[in-house]
Amino acid sequence: MVSLYRPEPEDMWFRQKMLSDPDTMSYNEAWGGTIPFPESRWKDWYAHWVLNTEGKRFYRYLIDENGSFLGEAAYHLDEERGIYVSDIIVYSRYRGRGIGSAGLRLLCSHAFDSGIDLIYDDIASGNTAIKMFLDFGFKEVLRSEKTILLEKDLIAAAGTCLYRDGGTALYVRDGSVFFTDSGRRYRLSSSPYEPCLYMDRVPGGGQTVIHNAFSVAELTDAAQAGRNIPLISGNSYDVPVICSLLAAASELAPGEYGADYIECLRFMKILAASKAVSADTAADLAPYGLANHRIMDRMIHSKYVRRTEDERYFLTGRTFRH
């Protein structure tokens, strides 16, 4: 049985051994083959990849039931491309035993549980390991003369996706409904006795409550049937807009908020993104499902927003506070 093991600093000898082995690093010929990893680098490398990851890196050894080191499994955020890239290396003497596939399965499971929705791998065009990735559900998304970029949708692999647009997704897994936005994942729940939606952050905890909202059943029914969800504020939104409201809520600190407050946040975000900061740059909000209703009036009366005579809107520059 293969499992993930967090190595100790003194275990770095094994990584040095792998990176210096021509057979193990044959897949890396397009980038130079073996890689020097002298002991003088171990401390800083270990601190960066194991201790101070900032949620952007993950590194583990692959071990068997006897604790023998078999290889490594890692992923990191490629900030230039804005994607998480995986890395699986199996020491040459252990190849051909399904260890790479087992490690990839463990790595993808950890990535998903950490809030990552899509994971990638850069593979040399001649690397036979591409079959392992394709068999595991990765798909080719980009090819150059030397490399192939593969992508795996971790949400699709984990459950039933109800809605997805960019970094935002709504899906069902093991009977629970989840919402994710830009790596923030929440388990959604509600009570049959009150119109509140509960957003519990996973992993890590922390709960955001949206009062006067809607139930999880209303949300899933609307997603499956293509219906709108009416809110107490008087607005009726389709699932893409509902997800944009949940995305606005996900940026807040854990706490309790009214649905109309979340609507106001979305209102402000749209105007900010539109750079509507004067009457000359005012934005028409009708395409966003917003009309002249009490939510907009609340913003106007609070002096955060102004409305032009032709019913366009712009920000006044004041900071919106709860």
C-alpha positions in Angstrom: 0.0 0.0 0.0 1.3 3.4 -1.0 0.8 6.4 1.3 2.0 10.0 1.7 4.7 10.8 4.2 5.9 14.2 5.3 9.7 13.8 5.2 12.0 15.1 7.9 15.0 17.4 7.0 17.4 14.4 7.5 15.3 12.4 4.9 16.4 14.7 2.1 19.2 12.2 1.1 16.5 10.2 -0.7 15.5 13.2 -2.9 19.2 13.8 -3.6 19.5 10.2 -4.6 16.5 10.3 -7.0 17.5 13.6 -8.6 21.0 12.4 -9.3 19.9 9.0 -10.8 19.9 9.1 -14.6 17.3 6.4 -15.0 14.9 8.1 -12.5 15.4 11.5 -14.2 15.2 10.2 -17.8 11.8 11.8 -18.1 13.5 15.2 -17.5 15.9 15.0 -20.5 14.0 17.9 -22.2 15.0 20.1 -19.2 18.5 18.8 -18.6 18.1 15.3 -17.1 19.6 14.9 -13.5 19.3 17.8 -11.1 22.0 18.7 -8.5 20.6 18.8 -5.0 23.6 19.3 -2.6 23.2 19.1 1.1 23.9 22.8 1.3 20.5 23.4 -0.3 18.5 21.1 1.8 17.6 23.5 4.7 16.3 26.3 2.5 14.5 24.0 0.1 12.8 22.1 3.0 11.7 25.4 4.6 10.2 26.6 1.3 8.5 23.3 0.3 7.5 21.7 3.6 7.5 24.3 6.4 6.5 27.6 4.9 4.2 26.6 2.0 1.8 29.6 2.2 -0.9 27.2 0.9 0.9 27.4 -2.5 3.0 24.3 -2.3 2.7 20.7 -1.1 5.4 18.1 -0.9 5.5 14.5 0.4 7.4 11.3 -0.1 5.6 8.2 -1.4 6.2 5.3 1.0 5.1 1.6 1.3 3.7 -0.2 4.3 7.2 -0.8 5.5 8.1 2.9 5.4 10.5 2.5 2.5 10.9 5.6 0.4 9.5 5.0 -3.2 9.3 8.5 -4.7 7.8 11.9 -4.3 4.5 13.7 -4.9 4.1 17.4 -5.0 2.2 20.3 -6.5 2.7 24.0 -6.5 1.1 27.2 -7.7 2.6 28.5 -10.9 1.9 32.1 -10.2 2.8 33.3 -13.8 0.1 31.0 -15.3 -2.2 30.9 -12.3 -2.4 27.1 -12.2 -1.5 24.3 -9.8 1.1 22.0 -11.3 1.6 18.5 -10.1 4.9 16.5 -9.8 5.2 12.7 -9.4 8.6 11.0 -9.4 9.0 7.3 -8.7 12.5 6.0 -8.0 13.6 4.0 -11.1 14.0 0.7 -9.2 10.3 0.8 -8.1 8.7 1.6 -11.4 6.2 -0.7 -13.1 4.4 -1.5 -9.8 1.5 1.1 -10.0 3.2 3.4 -7.5 3.0 6.4 -9.8 -0.8 5.9 -10.3 -1.3 5.4 -6.5 0.7 8.5 -5.8 -1.2 10.6 -8.3 -4.5 9.5 -6.8 -3.3 10.5 -3.3 -2.0 13.8 -4.6 -5.2 14.7 -6.4 -7.3 13.8 -3.4 -5.2 16.1 -1.2 -5.3 18.9 -3.7 -9.1 18.7 -3.9 -9.5 18.6 -0.1 -7.3 21.7 0.0 -9.6 23.6 -2.2 -8.0 23.1 -5.6 -10.4 22.5 -8.4 -8.1 22.0 -11.4 -4.6 20.5 -11.4 -2.1 20.3 -14.3 1.1 18.7 -15.3 3.8 19.6 -17.8 5.1 16.5 -19.5 7.8 16.1 -22.1 6.2 15.0 -25.4 8.2 11.8 -25.4 7.5 10.8 -21.8 5.7 7.5 -21.7 4.2 8.5 -18.3 1.6 10.5 -20.2 -0.5 7.3 -20.4 -0.7 7.2 -16.6 -2.1 10.7 -16.5 -4.6 10.1 -19.4 -5.8 6.9 -17.8 -6.4 8.8 -14.6 -8.6 11.4 -16.3 -6.2 14.1 -17.3 -6.9 15.7 -20.7 -4.5 17.4 -23.0 -5.1 21.2 -23.2 -1.9 22.5 -24.8 0.9 21.1 -26.9 4.2 22.5 -28.0 7.2 21.0 -29.7 8.7 19.8 -26.5 5.9 19.6 -23.9 2.3 18.7 -23.3 0.1 20.5 -20.7 -2.4 18.1 -19.1 -5.4 19.1 -17.0 -7.6 17.2 -14.5 -10.9 18.6 -13.3 -11.0 17.5 -9.7 -14.6 18.6 -9.1 -15.9 16.5 -12.0 -14.0 13.6 -10.6 -15.3 14.1 -7.0 -19.0 14.7 -7.6 -21.9 16.0 -9.7 -21.2 19.5 -11.0 -24.4 21.6 -11.0 -22.8 24.9 -12.2 -19.3 26.0 -13.2 -17.9 29.3 -14.5 -14.2 30.0 -14.2 -13.1 29.5 -10.5 -16.7 29.3 -9.3 -18.5 26.0 -9.0 -21.5 24.4 -7.4 -21.5 20.7 -7.0 -22.8 17.7 -5.0 -20.5 15.2 -3.4 -21.6 12.3 -1.1 -25.0 13.9 -0.6 -23.6 17.3 0.5 -23.7 20.5 -1.6 -20.5 22.5 -2.0 -19.6 25.9 -3.4 -16.1 26.9 -4.4 -14.6 30.2 -5.6 -11.0 30.8 -6.3 -9.8 28.0 -4.0 -12.3 28.8 -1.2 -14.6 25.8 -0.6 -17.8 25.8 1.5 -20.2 23.1 2.5 -23.7 24.6 2.1 -26.6 23.8 4.5 -29.9 25.3 5.6 -32.7 24.8 8.2 -36.3 24.1 7.1 -37.4 26.5 9.8 -35.6 29.7 8.7 -34.6 31.3 5.4 -30.9 31.2 6.1 -28.0 29.7 4.2 -25.0 28.3 6.1 -21.6 28.3 4.4 -19.0 26.2 6.4 -15.4 26.6 5.1 -13.6 23.4 4.3 -11.0 22.7 5.3 -10.3 24.9 8.3 -13.7 25.7 9.6 -15.3 29.1 10.0 -19.0 29.7 9.2 -20.7 32.4 7.2 -24.5 32.8 7.6 -26.6 34.6 5.1 -30.0 35.6 6.5 -33.1 36.0 4.4 -31.6 34.0 1.6 -32.7 30.6 0.4 -32.5 26.9 1.2 -30.0 24.4 -0.3 -32.9 22.5 -1.8 -34.1 25.7 -3.6 -30.6 26.2 -4.9 -30.1 22.7 -6.3 -33.6 22.6 -7.7 -33.0 25.9 -9.5 -29.6 24.6 -10.8 -31.1 21.4 -12.2 -34.3 23.0 -13.6 -32.8 26.3 -14.8 -35.1 28.3 -12.6 -34.6 31.6 -10.7 -34.5 31.9 -6.9 -36.6 34.7 -5.4 -35.1 36.5 -2.4 -36.9 38.4 0.3 -35.3 41.6 -1.1 -37.7 41.3 -4.0 -35.1 40.1 -6.6 -35.2 36.9 -8.5 -31.8 35.5 -9.6 -30.6 32.7 -11.7 -27.9 30.3 -10.5 -25.0 32.1 -12.1 -26.0 35.3 -10.2 -26.6 33.4 -7.0 -23.1 32.0 -7.3 -21.7 35.5 -7.8 -23.5 36.4 -4.5 -22.0 33.4 -2.8 -18.6 34.5 -4.2 -19.0 37.9 -2.6 -20.0 36.3 0.7 -16.9 34.1 0.5 -14.6 37.1 0.6 -16.1 38.2 4.0 -14.8 37.2 7.4 -16.9 34.4 9.1 -20.0 35.9 10.6 -23.7 36.7 10.0 -24.9 38.9 7.1 -28.2 39.7 5.5 -28.8 38.7 1.9 -29.4 42.3 1.0 -26.0 43.2 2.3 -24.5 40.6 0.1 -26.5 42.0 -2.8 -25.0 45.4 -2.0 -21.5 43.9 -2.1 -22.2 42.5 -5.5 -23.6 45.8 -6.6 -20.4 47.6 -5.5 -18.1 44.9 -7.1 -19.8 45.3 -10.5 -19.5 49.1 -10.4 -15.8 48.8 -9.3 -15.0 46.3 -12.1 -16.8 48.6 -14.6 -14.8 51.6 -13.3 -18.0 53.5 -12.9 -16.8 56.4 -10.7 -18.6 59.4 -12.2 -21.7 60.3 -14.1 -19.6 60.1 -17.3 -18.6 56.5 -16.6 -21.8 55.3 -15.0 -22.8 51.7 -15.7 -26.1 50.2 -16.8 -26.7 47.3 -14.3 -29.7 45.8 -16.0 -27.5 43.2 -17.8 -26.4 41.9 -14.4 -30.0 41.2 -13.2 -30.1 44.4 -11.2 -32.9 46.9 -11.4 -34.1 50.0 -9.5 -35.2 48.2 -6.3 -34.8 48.8 -2.6 -31.2 47.3 -2.6 -30.1 50.0 -5.0 -32.0 52.6 -3.1 -30.3 51.6 0.1 -27.0 52.2 -1.6 -28.0 55.5 -3.0 -29.5 56.7 0.3 -26.3 55.6 2.1 -24.3 57.9 -0.3 -22.1 55.1 -1.6 -23.7 55.2 -5.1 -25.3 57.8 -7.3 -27.9 57.3 -10.0 -28.0 59.3 -13.2 -31.2 60.5 -14.8 -31.1 57.7 -17.3 -30.8 55.1 -14.4 -27.2 54.3 -14.6 -25.0 54.1 -11.5 -21.6 55.1 -10.3 -19.5 54.9 -7.1 -19.0 58.0 -4.9 -15.7 56.8 -3.5 -16.9 56.2 0.0 -15.9 52.8 1.6 -18.9 50.5 2.0 -19.0 49.0 5.6 -21.3 46.5 7.2 
